[in-house]
Amino acid sequence: MSQVTLGRTGITVNKNGFGALPIQRITKEEAAAVLRKAYHSGITFFDTARAYTDSEEKIGYALSDVRSHIYLATKTMAKTADGFWKDLETSLRLLKTDCIDIYQFHNPAFCPKPGDASGLYDAALQAREQGKIRFIGITNHRLSVAHEAIESGLYATLQFPFCYLATEKDLALVSGCKGHDMGFIAMKSLSGGLITSAAAAYAFADQYDNVLPIWGIQKMSELEEFISFIDNPPLMSDEIRALIERDRALLSGSFCRGCGYCMPCPAGIEINNCARMSLLLRRSPSASHLSAAGQEKMMKIKNCLHCGKCAARCPYGLNTPELLQRNLKDYEEILAGKVMTADNF
């Protein structure tokens, strides 16, 4: 069984962290069944966020009776100290706990520090002194903020997108965290659904002894696959290496990761799905994407105001309006039968 220790937190768990964003899409009882199955199968690290609607509530409902045997990480998107305290108290109540193991600033545009105008880090220090949180962490999609957090020495963990599509700059963050005794929590290890081989994703992450991937899980079938990796972890093989190289050739570069920080769109475009529709159609069943509702979503691209707000918000610096137009053109060719989807390969 592969295990990872999150830097100076001393938190040691197996390489399967539970990413609890997707459970907001299923019922309370369905979520409870998945969460309990995860726990009884050996998964003990659960990551959620105040922004994930009822995810925290579902975790509290399912796992409060085993609280002393699990690790809870959640997040706040608050921009002020008052907002911080409101979020923290809400999270504690919903998670049914007196203390959160890792409390993370959720993708801030800057690196919170003691004494700054936001008051966020000072509030976190006070919460730690009160025993309401154990460790202060940060999540981000911006390399500059991530590097600043590492160098600051203020954070016990960094959560950042990391998968086998990672660039050398991303790999430098993993190395930097290791050098500063920080835990590295890998979000989007399946790249928002674009990576379709869980075994390859796991084998890649398993090469880095300080990386804890958190898998977004909402179905029992998804969970069972990751559970099987606890006792039989996939190893990097020639076959997996070849698959990774093919995916890197197809997906590396200017593609939308689906993080959603470009939203909302003033024209009502669902950018985080529409800007990567070409890839989704080639890597997953196409029926829902090509349905009447799916077509309606894509055709909204024609209403683009070219205001530039989405591009300005994109943490990856993508030309989002251009991506949208390119995906719309490809989508229309697929509708016309000129281009194949995943169902036809």
PADREN-468802 format. One record per residue (C-alpha): x, y, z; residue in one letter. Coordinates in nm, 4 decimals, padded with zeros to 6 digits. Each point is the difference from the previous one (the first is absolute). Last residue first. Layout:
BEGIN
{{X, Y, Z}, "A"}
...
***
This chain:
BEGIN
{{-01.3674, 00.5457, -03.2411}, "F"}
{{-00.3637, 00.0870, -00.0715}, "N"}
{{-00.1281, 00.0498, 00.3535}, "D"}
{{00.2979, 00.2232, 00.0841}, "A"}
{{-00.1189, 00.2482, -00.2652}, "T"}
{{00.0652, 00.0085, -00.3737}, "M"}
{{00.0065, 00.3077, -00.2261}, "V"}
{{-00.1985, 00.0881, -00.3121}, "K"}
{{-00.3310, -00.1307, 00.1326}, "G"}
{{-00.1717, 00.3404, -00.0134}, "A"}
{{-00.0315, 00.0025, 00.3776}, "L"}
{{00.3734, -00.0733, 00.0214}, "I"}
{{00.0736, 00.2910, -00.2350}, "E"}
{{-00.2143, 00.2267, 00.2188}, "E"}
{{00.1970, -00.1078, 00.3060}, "Y"}
{{00.3321, 00.0704, -00.1707}, "D"}
{{-00.1094, 00.3543, -00.0844}, "K"}
{{-00.1331, 00.0522, 00.3522}, "L"}
{{00.3242, -00.1289, 00.1506}, "N"}
{{00.2097, 00.2446, -00.2014}, "R"}
{{-00.2305, 00.2891, 00.0918}, "Q"}
{{00.0201, -00.0866, 00.3701}, "L"}
{{00.3773, -00.0391, -00.0079}, "L"}
{{00.0343, 00.3433, -00.1638}, "E"}
{{-00.2208, 00.1573, 00.2673}, "P"}
{{00.2105, -00.1753, 00.2701}, "T"}
{{00.3429, 00.1235, -00.1059}, "N"}
{{00.1617, -00.1945, 00.2825}, "L"}
{{00.2100, 00.1608, 00.2734}, "G"}
{{-00.0079, -00.3083, 00.2234}, "Y"}
{{-00.1655, 00.1764, 00.2958}, "P"}
{{-00.2830, 00.1121, -00.2335}, "C"}
{{-00.1617, 00.3122, 00.1480}, "R"}
{{00.1167, 00.2446, -00.2696}, "A"}
{{-00.0926, -00.2478, -00.2729}, "A"}
{{-00.3522, -00.0303, 00.1375}, "C"}
{{-00.0461, 00.3770, 00.0294}, "K"}
{{00.1123, 00.0639, -00.3593}, "G"}
{{-00.3207, 00.1804, -00.0998}, "C"}
{{-00.0234, -00.1970, -00.3237}, "H"}
{{-00.3789, 00.0190, 00.0423}, "L"}
{{-00.0476, -00.3702, -00.0797}, "C"}
{{-00.3545, -00.0603, -00.1250}, "N"}
{{00.1141, -00.2586, -00.2550}, "K"}
{{00.1417, -00.1980, 00.2935}, "I"}
{{-00.3607, -00.0474, 00.1082}, "K"}
{{-00.0180, -00.2639, -00.2725}, "M"}
{{00.1985, -00.2357, 00.2227}, "M"}
{{-00.2520, 00.0041, 00.2825}, "K"}
{{-00.2955, -00.0518, -00.2339}, "E"}
{{00.1796, -00.2891, -00.1656}, "Q"}
{{00.0474, -00.1717, 00.3347}, "G"}
{{-00.3660, 00.0477, 00.0895}, "A"}
{{-00.1072, -00.1479, -00.3345}, "A"}
{{00.2385, -00.2900, 00.0565}, "S"}
{{00.3508, -00.0066, -00.1491}, "L"}
{{00.1846, 00.0323, 00.3315}, "H"}
{{-00.2356, -00.2475, 00.1690}, "S"}
{{00.0522, -00.2604, -00.2714}, "A"}
{{00.3762, 00.0433, -00.0406}, "S"}
{{00.1446, -00.2718, 00.2200}, "P"}
{{00.3483, 00.1118, 00.1147}, "S"}
{{00.3442, 00.0757, -00.1437}, "R"}
{{-00.0574, 00.1402, -00.3473}, "R"}
{{-00.3112, 00.1978, 00.0884}, "L"}
{{00.1672, 00.1356, 00.3132}, "L"}
{{00.3008, 00.1188, -00.2005}, "L"}
{{-00.2104, 00.1963, -00.2477}, "S"}
{{-00.2145, 00.1361, 00.2834}, "M"}
{{00.2918, 00.1674, 00.1772}, "R"}
{{-00.1108, 00.3636, -00.0145}, "A"}
{{-00.3659, -00.1015, 00.0322}, "C"}
{{00.0495, -00.1722, 00.3346}, "N"}
{{00.1678, 00.2722, 00.2087}, "N"}
{{-00.1602, 00.2692, -00.2134}, "I"}
{{-00.3652, -00.0694, 00.0785}, "E"}
{{-00.1008, 00.3065, -00.2053}, "I"}
{{-00.2575, 00.2277, 00.1656}, "G"}
{{00.0998, 00.3128, -00.1926}, "A"}
{{00.1341, 00.1702, 00.3137}, "P"}
{{00.2120, -00.3108, 00.0660}, "C"}
{{00.0304, -00.1066, 00.3623}, "P"}
{{00.2554, -00.1495, -00.0062}, "M"}
{{00.3650, 00.0123, -00.1056}, "C"}
{{00.0934, -00.1765, 00.3252}, "Y"}
{{-00.1791, -00.3099, -00.1264}, "G"}
{{00.2847, -00.2500, 00.0458}, "C"}
{{-00.0855, -00.1734, -00.3288}, "G"}
{{00.3624, -00.0672, -00.0951}, "R"}
{{-00.0401, 00.1802, -00.3341}, "C"}
{{00.2680, -00.0932, -00.2511}, "F"}
{{00.2947, 00.2056, -00.1173}, "S"}
{{00.2938, -00.2346, 00.0430}, "G"}
{{00.0026, -00.3712, 00.0712}, "S"}
{{-00.3063, -00.1962, -00.1038}, "L"}
{{00.0754, -00.2008, -00.3127}, "L"}
{{00.3762, -00.0522, 00.0308}, "A"}
{{-00.0316, -00.0441, 00.3754}, "R"}
{{-00.2744, -00.2551, -00.0529}, "D"}
{{00.2131, -00.2062, -00.2352}, "R"}
{{00.2988, 00.0209, 00.2356}, "E"}
{{-00.2145, -00.1096, 00.2925}, "I"}
{{-00.1291, -00.3009, -00.1924}, "L"}
{{00.3569, -00.0977, -00.0927}, "A"}
{{00.1094, 00.0215, 00.3648}, "R"}
{{-00.2969, -00.2110, 00.1041}, "I"}
{{00.0975, -00.2732, -00.2463}, "E"}
{{00.3694, 00.0194, 00.0858}, "D"}
{{-00.0911, -00.0358, 00.3665}, "S"}
{{-00.0332, 00.2401, 00.2930}, "M"}
{{-00.1532, -00.2088, 00.2741}, "L"}
{{-00.3683, -00.0236, 00.0848}, "P"}
{{-00.0540, -00.0357, 00.3765}, "P"}
{{-00.1393, -00.3404, 00.1004}, "N"}
{{-00.0986, 00.0162, 00.3677}, "D"}
{{-00.1133, 00.3629, 00.0032}, "I"}
{{-00.0549, 00.0098, -00.3774}, "F"}
{{-00.3154, -00.2109, 00.0261}, "S"}
{{-00.1535, 00.2787, 00.2087}, "I"}
{{00.0517, 00.2366, -00.2930}, "F"}
{{-00.2035, -00.2246, -00.2295}, "E"}
{{-00.2653, -00.0547, 00.2660}, "E"}
{{-00.0482, 00.3745, 00.0403}, "L"}
{{-00.0747, 00.0555, -00.3666}, "E"}
{{-00.2542, -00.2847, 00.0016}, "S"}
{{-00.1623, 00.1417, 00.3163}, "M"}
{{-00.0582, 00.3274, -00.1789}, "K"}
{{00.0702, 00.3565, 00.1165}, "Q"}
{{00.3782, 00.0165, 00.0249}, "I"}
{{00.2482, 00.2800, -00.0722}, "G"}
{{00.3367, -00.1594, 00.0755}, "W"}
{{00.2296, 00.1812, 00.2398}, "I"}
{{00.3626, -00.0662, -00.0916}, "P"}
{{00.2508, 00.0172, 00.2871}, "L"}
{{00.3485, 00.0920, -00.1233}, "V"}
{{00.3088, -00.0266, 00.2236}, "N"}
{{00.1257, -00.3372, -00.1306}, "D"}
{{-00.0211, 00.0979, -00.3646}, "Y"}
{{00.0000, -00.3021, -00.2352}, "Q"}
{{-00.3421, -00.0997, 00.1350}, "D"}
{{-00.1541, 00.2972, -00.1794}, "A"}
{{00.0844, -00.1511, -00.3393}, "F"}
{{-00.1203, -00.3480, 00.0921}, "A"}
{{-00.3268, 00.1454, 00.1329}, "Y"}
{{-00.0771, 00.1946, -00.3170}, "A"}
{{00.0895, -00.3027, -00.2129}, "A"}
{{-00.2299, -00.2237, 00.2034}, "A"}
{{-00.2799, 00.2576, -00.0082}, "A"}
{{00.0094, -00.0054, -00.3796}, "S"}
{{-00.2494, 00.2494, -00.1457}, "T"}
{{00.1927, 00.3241, 00.0392}, "I"}
{{-00.2276, 00.2728, -00.1365}, "L"}
{{-00.2315, -00.0319, 00.2997}, "G"}
{{00.0942, 00.3239, 00.1759}, "G"}
{{00.3709, -00.0611, -00.0444}, "S"}
{{-00.0106, -00.3464, 00.1603}, "L"}
{{00.2392, 00.1119, 00.2756}, "S"}
{{-00.2106, 00.3147, 00.0239}, "K"}
{{00.1279, 00.0806, 00.3485}, "M"}
{{00.3352, -00.1180, 00.1303}, "A"}
{{00.0666, 00.0694, 00.3678}, "I"}
{{00.3665, 00.0833, 00.0632}, "F"}
{{00.1041, 00.0039, 00.3672}, "G"}
{{00.2668, 00.2494, 00.0902}, "M"}
{{00.3447, -00.0944, 00.1347}, "D"}
{{00.1596, 00.2977, -00.1789}, "H"}
{{00.2084, -00.2148, -00.2357}, "G"}
{{-00.2928, -00.2316, -00.0638}, "K"}
{{-00.2238, 00.2939, -00.0803}, "C"}
{{00.2565, 00.1379, -00.2441}, "G"}
{{00.0329, -00.3359, -00.1746}, "S"}
{{-00.3742, -00.0246, -00.0520}, "V"}
{{-00.0078, 00.3627, -00.1153}, "L"}
{{00.2851, -00.0663, -00.2452}, "A"}
{{-00.2068, -00.2803, -00.1519}, "L"}
{{-00.2652, 00.2561, -00.0882}, "D"}
{{00.2576, 00.2166, -00.1769}, "K"}
{{00.1334, -00.3046, -00.1852}, "E"}
{{-00.3521, -00.0484, -00.1339}, "T"}
{{-00.2629, -00.2369, 00.1343}, "A"}
{{-00.2117, -00.2024, -00.2430}, "L"}
{{00.0587, -00.3043, 00.2205}, "Y"}
{{-00.2025, 00.1654, 00.2740}, "C"}
{{00.0301, 00.2924, 00.2386}, "F"}
{{-00.2377, 00.2892, 00.0677}, "P"}
{{00.1059, 00.1722, 00.3273}, "F"}
{{-00.0616, -00.0453, 00.3720}, "Q"}
{{00.2829, 00.1332, 00.2144}, "L"}
{{00.0479, -00.1107, 00.3592}, "T"}
{{00.1521, 00.1148, 00.3301}, "A"}
{{00.0009, 00.3649, -00.0982}, "Y"}
{{00.1885, 00.3008, 00.1329}, "L"}
{{00.3498, -00.0873, -00.1256}, "G"}
{{-00.0280, 00.2933, -00.2396}, "S"}
{{00.1928, -00.1772, -00.2766}, "E"}
{{-00.2723, -00.2578, -00.0528}, "I"}
{{-00.2837, 00.2540, 00.0073}, "A"}
{{00.1849, 00.2269, -00.2426}, "E"}
{{00.0529, -00.2909, -00.2366}, "H"}
{{-00.3711, -00.0861, 00.0080}, "A"}
{{-00.1004, 00.3637, -00.0538}, "V"}
{{00.2236, 00.0261, -00.3082}, "S"}
{{-00.1083, -00.3379, -00.1379}, "L"}
{{-00.3675, 00.0931, 00.0096}, "R"}
{{-00.2576, -00.2782, 00.0368}, "H"}
{{-00.0113, 00.0166, 00.3776}, "N"}
{{-00.0658, -00.1694, 00.3309}, "T"}
{{00.1385, 00.1098, 00.3357}, "I"}
{{00.0562, -00.1709, 00.3327}, "G"}
{{-00.0052, 00.0859, 00.3692}, "I"}
{{00.0287, -00.2915, 00.2427}, "F"}
{{-00.1842, -00.1124, 00.3130}, "R"}
{{-00.3235, 00.1977, -00.0160}, "I"}
{{-00.2541, 00.0856, 00.2701}, "K"}
{{00.2542, -00.0333, 00.2813}, "G"}
{{-00.0381, 00.3610, 00.1129}, "Q"}
{{00.3627, 00.0703, -00.0912}, "E"}
{{-00.0717, -00.1396, -00.3460}, "R"}
{{-00.3011, 00.2280, -00.0388}, "A"}
{{00.2154, 00.2970, 00.1039}, "Q"}
{{00.2637, -00.0908, -00.2571}, "L"}
{{-00.2713, -00.0359, -00.2653}, "A"}
{{-00.1363, 00.3436, 00.0884}, "A"}
{{00.3487, 00.1471, -00.0358}, "D"}
{{00.0277, -00.1683, -00.3383}, "Y"}
{{-00.3250, 00.1521, -00.1212}, "L"}
{{00.0480, 00.3565, 00.1249}, "G"}
{{-00.0573, 00.1242, -00.3545}, "S"}
{{00.2253, 00.3048, 00.0368}, "A"}
{{00.3137, -00.2013, 00.0706}, "D"}
{{00.1325, -00.0469, 00.3535}, "G"}
{{00.0810, -00.3691, -00.0279}, "P"}
{{-00.0033, -00.1249, -00.3586}, "K"}
{{-00.2632, -00.0986, -00.2572}, "P"}
{{00.1525, -00.0901, -00.3403}, "C"}
{{-00.1931, 00.1777, -00.2734}, "F"}
{{-00.2791, -00.0846, -00.2456}, "A"}
{{-00.1370, -00.2429, 00.2581}, "P"}
{{-00.0689, -00.3567, -00.1165}, "N"}
{{-00.1765, -00.1298, 00.3131}, "H"}
{{00.1907, 00.0897, 00.3167}, "F"}
{{00.0328, -00.3381, 00.1680}, "Q"}
{{-00.0878, -00.1430, 00.3404}, "Y"}
{{00.1818, -00.3287, 00.0601}, "I"}
{{-00.0965, -00.2181, 00.2975}, "D"}
{{-00.3324, 00.1667, 00.0772}, "I"}
{{-00.0943, 00.0128, 00.3679}, "C"}
{{-00.3167, -00.0234, 00.2084}, "D"}
{{-00.1778, -00.2292, -00.2457}, "T"}
{{-00.3472, -00.0525, -00.1390}, "K"}
{{00.1079, 00.0700, -00.3604}, "L"}
{{-00.2965, 00.2348, -00.0326}, "L"}
{{00.0686, 00.1840, 00.3256}, "R"}
{{00.3745, 00.0273, -00.0490}, "L"}
{{-00.0501, 00.1183, -00.3590}, "S"}
{{-00.2489, 00.2681, 00.1049}, "T"}
{{00.2323, 00.1243, 00.2764}, "E"}
{{00.2875, 00.0196, -00.2468}, "L"}
{{-00.2006, 00.1765, -00.2687}, "D"}
{{-00.1260, 00.2700, 00.2364}, "K"}
{{00.3453, 00.0442, 00.1517}, "W"}
{{00.1633, 00.0446, -00.3411}, "F"}
{{-00.2697, 00.2396, -00.1194}, "G"}
{{00.0708, 00.2257, 00.2974}, "D"}
{{00.3727, -00.0250, -00.0703}, "A"}
{{-00.0546, 00.1139, -00.3578}, "T"}
{{00.0280, -00.1526, -00.3490}, "K"}
{{-00.1694, -00.3273, 00.0835}, "A"}
{{00.0455, -00.2866, -00.2479}, "M"}
{{00.0316, -00.2473, 00.2860}, "T"}
{{00.1211, -00.3577, -00.0201}, "K"}
{{-00.0319, -00.3485, 00.1479}, "T"}
{{00.2300, -00.2802, 00.1085}, "A"}
{{-00.1157, -00.2789, 00.2294}, "L"}
{{00.2195, -00.2876, 00.1166}, "Y"}
{{-00.1584, -00.3256, 00.1179}, "I"}
{{00.0024, -00.2346, 00.3015}, "H"}
{{-00.1115, 00.2470, 00.2679}, "S"}
{{-00.2989, 00.1019, -00.2131}, "R"}
{{-00.1391, -00.3540, -00.0201}, "V"}
{{-00.3490, 00.0877, 00.1289}, "D"}
{{00.0004, 00.3233, -00.1998}, "S"}
{{00.0492, -00.1901, -00.3262}, "L"}
{{-00.3212, -00.0101, -00.2003}, "A"}
{{-00.1944, 00.3051, 00.1193}, "Y"}
{{00.3097, 00.2143, 00.0401}, "G"}
{{00.1156, -00.0971, -00.3472}, "I"}
{{-00.3428, 00.0777, -00.1450}, "K"}
{{-00.0088, 00.3409, 00.1691}, "E"}
{{00.3449, 00.0844, -00.1330}, "E"}
{{-00.1044, -00.0842, -00.3568}, "S"}
{{-00.3218, 00.2063, 00.0187}, "D"}
{{00.1045, 00.2909, -00.2272}, "T"}
{{00.3660, -00.0602, -00.0962}, "Y"}
{{00.1059, 00.3597, 00.0802}, "A"}
{{00.0645, -00.0795, 00.3687}, "R"}
{{00.2556, -00.2483, -00.1239}, "A"}
{{00.0774, -00.3743, 00.0015}, "T"}
{{00.2964, -00.2325, 00.0460}, "D"}
{{-00.0279, -00.3384, 00.1735}, "F"}
{{00.3057, -00.1979, 00.1102}, "F"}
{{-00.0664, -00.3406, 00.1639}, "T"}
{{-00.0490, -00.2478, -00.2844}, "I"}
{{00.0394, -00.3533, 00.1360}, "G"}
{{-00.2890, -00.1979, -00.1455}, "S"}
{{-00.2316, 00.0758, 00.2938}, "H"}
{{00.0567, 00.3713, -00.0608}, "Y"}
{{-00.0709, -00.0125, -00.3734}, "A"}
{{-00.3102, -00.2146, 00.0524}, "K"}
{{-00.1252, 00.2496, 00.2569}, "R"}
{{00.0541, 00.2895, -00.2414}, "L"}
{{-00.1712, -00.1784, -00.2889}, "V"}
{{-00.3023, -00.1006, 00.2105}, "A"}
{{-00.0261, 00.3465, 00.1535}, "A"}
{{00.0066, 00.1612, -00.3447}, "A"}
{{-00.2835, -00.2201, -00.1198}, "E"}
{{-00.1965, 00.0812, 00.3164}, "E"}
{{00.0493, 00.3752, -00.0391}, "K"}
{{-00.0879, -00.0076, -00.3678}, "T"}
{{00.2542, 00.0519, -00.2779}, "I"}
{{00.1515, 00.3085, -00.1677}, "R"}
{{00.1549, 00.1435, 00.3188}, "Q"}
{{00.1964, -00.3253, 00.0141}, "I"}
{{00.2157, 00.1278, -00.2882}, "P"}
{{00.1999, 00.2523, 00.2112}, "L"}
{{00.1023, -00.2594, 00.2595}, "A"}
{{00.3506, -00.0872, -00.1152}, "G"}
{{00.0892, -00.3141, 00.1961}, "F"}
{{00.3753, -00.0501, 00.0401}, "G"}
{{00.1366, -00.3288, -00.1286}, "N"}
{{00.3784, -00.0180, 00.0379}, "K"}
{{-00.0238, -00.1516, 00.3453}, "N"}
{{00.0135, 00.2273, 00.3021}, "V"}
{{00.2609, 00.1668, 00.2218}, "T"}
{{-00.0703, 00.3369, 00.1626}, "I"}
{{00.3299, 00.1116, 00.1545}, "G"}
{{-00.1051, 00.3584, -00.0645}, "T"}
{{00.3649, 00.0771, -00.0768}, "R"}
{{-00.0243, -00.1428, -00.3488}, "G"}
{{-00.3202, -00.1769, -00.0970}, "L"}
{{00.1156, -00.3583, 00.0454}, "T"}
{{-00.0789, -00.2387, -00.2848}, "V"}
{{-00.0824, -00.3699, -00.0129}, "Q"}
{{00.0155, -00.2661, -00.2695}, "S"}
{{-00.1414, -00.3393, 00.1011}, "M"}
***
